[in-house]
Amino acid sequence: MYYLSEDLFFPPVHLAHSSGIVGFGGDLSPERLQLAYNSGIFPWFEDGEPITWWSPNPRMVLFLDELIISKSMRNVLNRKLFRVTFNQNFREIISNCQNVKRDGQNGTWITNDMIEAYCKLNELGIAKSVEVWQDDELVGGLYGVDLGHIFCGESMFSLVSNASKVAFIALVNQLKNENYKLLDCQVYNSHLESLGCREIERDEFMNILRNHF
């Protein structure tokens, strides 16, 4: 296990523990976060724990052409029940992701320090959000880190049924239009799988991350 100092450094991801943990410590400065994401690494920890850096193997991703939109979801989209905006209310999106209740979880990994760190990334144009509105009320959305060829999704929320799916689909369509390689979803969950995401080997993910020209 690596314990990071103030130096801007991460060990190579192939040295990660079998759990996916790359190391502990360091800080959440914009410079370190940018280095982390460009190195295939992201922070994930709970309040009161040391900053923990991860690069899981396998990695959950969506190849954009593999997006699955169910018949019922197509009906929702065709009815135009929601309005979608991009990068208009980043702080409100990440705050809702922190506060929304999730099945099987007692709390959230999005600490107040994480919110401030990602809001700084948003000010730099690196972290971005998708907002979903219903009758001018924010009802869902997501945020993540934009690497220019890969979008690293961090978290999403819904206050009404299907709102987060609408955000996800809108993001994928935008990424396809801008010729992104894939959407990084980090770790497996069944909801993401239902949308077409799948696990790939970390080496394959790292090759895509590094070879983007």
HUFENFEN-V801243 format. One record per backbone hydrogen bond with DSSP energy under -1.0 kcal/mol. CO is the residue of the C=O (numbers start at 0). NH is the residue of the N-H. If there is no record, write none. Layout:
BEGIN
co,nh
CO,NH
CO,NH
END
This chain:
BEGIN
co,nh
1,23
6,8
11,14
12,15
16,19
19,54
20,16
22,52
23,3
28,32
29,33
30,34
31,35
32,36
33,37
35,38
35,40
36,39
41,53
45,48
50,24
51,43
52,21
52,22
53,41
58,199
59,184
60,197
61,182
62,65
63,66
69,73
70,74
71,75
72,76
73,77
74,78
76,79
82,132
84,130
88,92
89,93
90,94
91,95
92,96
93,97
94,98
95,99
101,104
108,110
110,114
111,115
112,116
113,117
114,118
115,119
116,120
117,121
118,122
119,123
120,125
121,124
125,145
127,143
128,86
129,141
130,84
131,138
131,139
132,82
133,136
136,133
138,158
139,131
140,156
141,129
142,153
142,154
143,127
144,151
148,180
149,146
150,183
151,144
154,142
156,140
159,162
161,165
162,166
163,167
164,168
165,169
166,170
167,171
168,172
169,173
170,174
171,175
172,176
173,177
174,179
175,178
181,150
182,61
183,152
184,186
185,59
188,192
189,193
191,194
191,196
192,195
194,67
197,60
199,58
200,204
201,205
202,206
203,207
204,208
205,209
206,210
END
